[in-house]
Amino acid sequence: MNDKRPKNLELSTIRFPLPAITSILHRISGVFIFAGVGVLLWLLSESLSSAEGFARTVQWLDMPLVKLVVWAIVAALIYHLVAGVKHLVMDLGIGETLSGAQSGARLVLIVSIIAIVLAGVWLW
């Protein structure tokens, strides 16, 4: 078969639908969590090592950059959790239509943004 249709291989010109974007973000957040768990475990280990280690951890967590890193890890956890719940709901057969997927993606973004902002307020 001789197919002479043009092929668009430039990803910057492709407009992904919202469910695809939320799915890609779910995968990215999972990778970010994988790296972030190491940071959180190291902070926990340091805080439990001794009284001086706990004091150092408290000093580190007062630094804006460390707070930002912890907030980013928590944000990834929140987004991954909310998107994962949406996937579990879809496994039950709810929201499998195109309009259901659009609504679910919007709901994931709205709930995630609200929860991430609340987590940021709590951490700062």
SEKE-182027 format. One line per field, with one value per residue: residue number from 0; residue in three letters; x, y, z of N, C-alpha, C in turn. Coordinates in steps of 0.001 Angstrom, whole numbers, padded with zeros to 6 digits. Example, Ala and Ser with C-alpha at 12.3 -4.5 7.8 and 13.67 -1.06 7.14 Angstrom:
BEGIN
migu = c(0_1)
vexgu = c(ALA_SER)
n.px = c(013190_012850)
n.py = c(-005690_-002250)
n.pz = c(007800_007080)
ca.px = c(012300_013670)
ca.py = c(-004500_-001060)
ca.pz = c(007800_007140)
c.px = c(013200_012900)
c.py = c(-003300_000030)
c.pz = c(007800_007870)
// end
This chain:
BEGIN
migu = c(0_1_2_3_4_5_6_7_8_9_10_11_12_13_14_15_16_17_18_19_20_21_22_23_24_25_26_27_28_29_30_31_32_33_34_35_36_37_38_39_40_41_42_43_44_45_46_47_48_49_50_51_52_53_54_55_56_57_58_59_60_61_62_63_64_65_66_67_68_69_70_71_72_73_74_75_76_77_78_79_80_81_82_83_84_85_86_87_88_89_90_91_92_93_94_95_96_97_98_99_100_101_102_103_104_105_106_107_108_109_110_111_112_113_114_115_116_117_118_119_120_121_122_123)
vexgu = c(MET_ASN_ASP_LYS_ARG_PRO_LYS_ASN_LEU_GLU_LEU_SER_THR_ILE_ARG_PHE_PRO_LEU_PRO_ALA_ILE_THR_SER_ILE_LEU_HIS_ARG_ILE_SER_GLY_VAL_PHE_ILE_PHE_ALA_GLY_VAL_GLY_VAL_LEU_LEU_TRP_LEU_LEU_SER_GLU_SER_LEU_SER_SER_ALA_GLU_GLY_PHE_ALA_ARG_THR_VAL_GLN_TRP_LEU_ASP_MET_PRO_LEU_VAL_LYS_LEU_VAL_VAL_TRP_ALA_ILE_VAL_ALA_ALA_LEU_ILE_TYR_HIS_LEU_VAL_ALA_GLY_VAL_LYS_HIS_LEU_VAL_MET_ASP_LEU_GLY_ILE_GLY_GLU_THR_LEU_SER_GLY_ALA_GLN_SER_GLY_ALA_ARG_LEU_VAL_LEU_ILE_VAL_SER_ILE_ILE_ALA_ILE_VAL_LEU_ALA_GLY_VAL_TRP_LEU_TRP)
n.px = c(000832_000645_001097_000589_-000013_000568_002823_002762_005220_006081_005913_005230_003220_001007_-002139_-003069_-005827_-007621_-007977_-005776_-003626_-003883_-003413_-000762_000475_-000062_001626_004111_004086_004259_006882_008265_007547_008839_011533_011327_010603_012942_014249_012461_012634_015299_015269_013554_015073_017310_016109_015345_017686_019136_018952_020286_020278_017546_017187_018750_017258_014888_015893_016640_014137_013064_014160_013509_013954_014103_011580_010114_010891_009893_007195_006750_007096_005004_002908_003084_002456_-000201_-001489_-001036_-002431_-005120_-005555_-005146_-007311_-009336_-008777_-009315_-012073_-012864_-012227_-014331_-016232_-017316_-017518_-016354_-016977_-016468_-017290_-017472_-014802_-013685_-014972_-014063_-011300_-011239_-012253_-010249_-008112_-009145_-009703_-007139_-005610_-006816_-006277_-003468_-002821_-003877_-002184_000209_-000284_-000478_002151_003737)
n.py = c(-001170_002117_004866_008184_010168_013093_013113_014141_014787_016543_017207_019504_020744_019213_018919_017814_016035_016843_014566_013003_014618_014715_012032_011709_013461_012043_009849_011164_012303_009986_009120_011269_011006_008610_009408_011377_010045_009000_011319_012089_009826_010006_012430_011624_009525_010943_012625_010803_009771_010956_013339_015622_015220_015424_018112_019276_018491_019880_022478_022378_022026_024484_026058_027853_026665_023905_023527_024056_021904_019739_020409_020150_017402_016471_017599_016115_013599_014064_014704_012315_010507_011457_011246_008513_007494_008311_006634_004153_004424_004550_001953_000653_001074_003556_006669_006139_007044_009525_012095_011595_011057_013560_015096_013769_014257_017051_017216_015879_017686_020013_019167_018330_020713_022320_020765_020718_023411_023827_022095_023429_025804_024713_023676_025970)
n.pz = c(000000_-000953_000776_000740_002459_004441_007222_010487_012538_014404_017638_019028_017636_017886_019359_022339_023787_026846_028656_027838_028511_031314_031849_030995_032797_035114_034852_034821_037375_038884_038329_039416_042094_042675_042712_044676_047019_047994_048931_050962_052649_053399_054849_056924_058061_058927_060808_062741_063667_065799_068532_067710_064971_064488_065139_063117_060877_061335_061059_058334_057168_057600_055694_052691_050120_050640_051708_049406_047772_049260_049168_046422_046115_047719_046269_043899_044943_045778_043329_041942_043522_043304_040519_040280_041747_040037_037870_039045_039461_036809_036118_037217_035368_035150_033648_031165_028669_026070_026892_029629_030208_029690_031682_033971_033786_034063_036670_038102_037763_039015_041699_042417_042190_044165_046479_046406_046696_049277_050697_050302_051706_054260_054604_054401)
ca.px = c(000000_001422_000419_001256_-000513_001658_002968_003157_006045_006481_005012_004784_002041_-000107_-002928_-003573_-007054_-007409_-007701_-004414_-002709_-003918_-002784_000682_000872_-000111_002863_005225_004052_004757_008348_008723_007367_009897_012741_011052_010533_014311_014486_011652_013205_016542_014888_013039_016201_018114_015373_015252_019010_019510_018345_020957_019759_016204_017346_019210_016128_013991_016539_016529_012741_012757_014713_012496_014206_013736_010111_009625_011109_008926_005876_006665_006894_003629_002014_003088_001693_-001625_-001994_-001018_-003529_-006411_-005660_-005278_-008706_-010129_-008563_-010061_-013490_-013060_-012199_-015675_-017103_-017893_-016743_-015592_-017328_-015640_-017695_-017090_-013355_-013447_-015413_-013142_-010029_-011453_-012408_-008915_-007334_-009717_-009468_-005699_-005148_-007293_-005537_-002067_-002756_-004070_-000953_001203_-000618_-000143_003596_004395)
ca.py = c(000000_003336_005902_009461_011190_013714_012676_015234_014238_017616_017084_020809_021188_018320_019378_016645_016265_016958_013267_012559_015445_014261_010711_011930_014044_010964_009075_012026_012419_008721_009148_012270_010396_007608_010124_012136_009180_008937_012541_012018_008801_010538_013381_010848_008834_011954_013122_009744_009288_011476_014649_016598_014989_015997_019571_019628_018319_021017_023644_022235_022223_025910_026710_027927_025724_022571_023527_023973_020533_018881_020743_019563_015959_016307_017910_014938_012552_014419_014545_010893_009884_011850_010631_007072_007234_008422_005408_003082_004646_004153_000491_000201_001324_004900_007691_005588_007729_010695_013195_011190_011229_015004_015531_013194_014972_018363_016991_015565_018921_020925_018622_018336_022087_022749_020027_021133_024747_023639_021509_024505_026681_023967_023570_027278)
ca.pz = c(000000_-001073_001548_000501_003369_005210_008600_011367_013603_015309_018784_019525_016896_018188_020497_023034_024555_028285_029302_027506_029306_032705_031888_030906_034084_036104_034694_035238_038833_039417_038235_040380_043416_042821_043129_045884_048196_048509_049700_052178_053517_053943_055895_058049_058677_059628_061974_063743_064039_067119_068833_066846_063625_064440_065107_061760_059959_061556_060430_056879_056755_057677_054495_051627_049021_051100_051771_048031_047303_049953_048624_045081_046285_048216_045145_043014_045628_045740_041961_041589_044259_042725_039189_040486_042135_038809_037094_039712_039162_035421_036085_037578_034222_035254_032964_030048_027433_025787_027781_030976_030334_029789_033012_034944_033700_034694_038103_038625_037828_040013_043043_042661_042411_045486_047508_046364_047311_050720_051224_050319_052841_055482_054731_054553)
c.px = c(000880_000662_001193_000711_000648_001648_003479_003919_006532_005482_004493_003540_000817_-000816_-003572_-004887_-006743_-007204_-006296_-003395_-002692_-003282_-001265_001206_000862_001166_004075_005258_004541_006277_008913_008604_008478_011187_012522_010987_011927_014646_013718_012188_014507_016244_014369_014171_017058_017407_015287_016605_019427_018783_018971_020481_018362_016278_017817_018067_015145_014578_016426_015109_012279_013275_013672_012709_013800_012218_009511_009772_010086_007520_005694_006433_005475_002625_001941_002289_000194_-002189_-002078_-002161_-004875_-006597_-005800_-006688_-009609_-009981_-009301_-011557_-013787_-013010_-013537_-016681_-017752_-016969_-015916_-015928_-016411_-016003_-017356_-015602_-012997_-013812_-014477_-011807_-010139_-011526_-011062_-008098_-007846_-009422_-007979_-005187_-005574_-006482_-004066_-001903_-002930_-002828_000155_000973_-000214_001371_004267_003866)
c.py = c(001239_004474_007208_010570_011801_013196_013845_014639_015316_017672_018429_021314_020326_018835_018158_016970_016239_015607_012738_013330_014970_012876_010832_012514_012998_010134_009875_012149_011131_008655_010120_011735_009388_008265_010822_011304_009022_010141_012482_010972_009268_011547_012648_010141_009794_012432_012084_009273_009718_012796_015733_016463_015560_017517_020035_019535_019465_022278_023571_022529_023664_026677_026710_026920_024301_022457_023375_022553_019593_019148_020132_018051_015680_016584_016733_013794_012818_014186_013067_010151_010192_011211_009113_006675_007328_007167_004229_003201_004234_002630_-000110_000444_002694_005883_007187_006242_008932_011856_012872_011358_012708_015520_015009_013906_016351_018225_016673_016839_019850_020438_018661_019738_022578_022070_020448_022513_024640_023027_022553_025474_026003_023905_024910_027949)
c.pz = c(000000_-000402_001416_001399_004145_006654_009427_012538_014568_016470_019289_018783_017172_019431_021142_023736_026056_028978_029011_028335_030752_032847_031841_032217_035192_036040_035165_036758_039490_039399_039265_041805_043676_043298_044469_047144_048810_049371_051018_053151_054154_055061_057132_058796_059487_060890_063087_064263_065439_067341_067957_065398_063460_064360_063726_060756_060106_060925_058910_056415_056920_056471_053383_050495_049415_051219_050378_047479_047948_049421_047233_045172_046766_047096_044177_043639_045551_044341_041589_042279_043612_041347_039301_040892_040906_037944_037722_039453_037723_035271_036471_036457_034238_034543_031804_028715_027241_026708_029235_031223_030465_031182_034090_034958_034336_036209_038754_038777_038916_041430_043377_042967_043787_046586_047555_046985_048824_051371_051299_051469_054147_055693_054972_055784)
// end
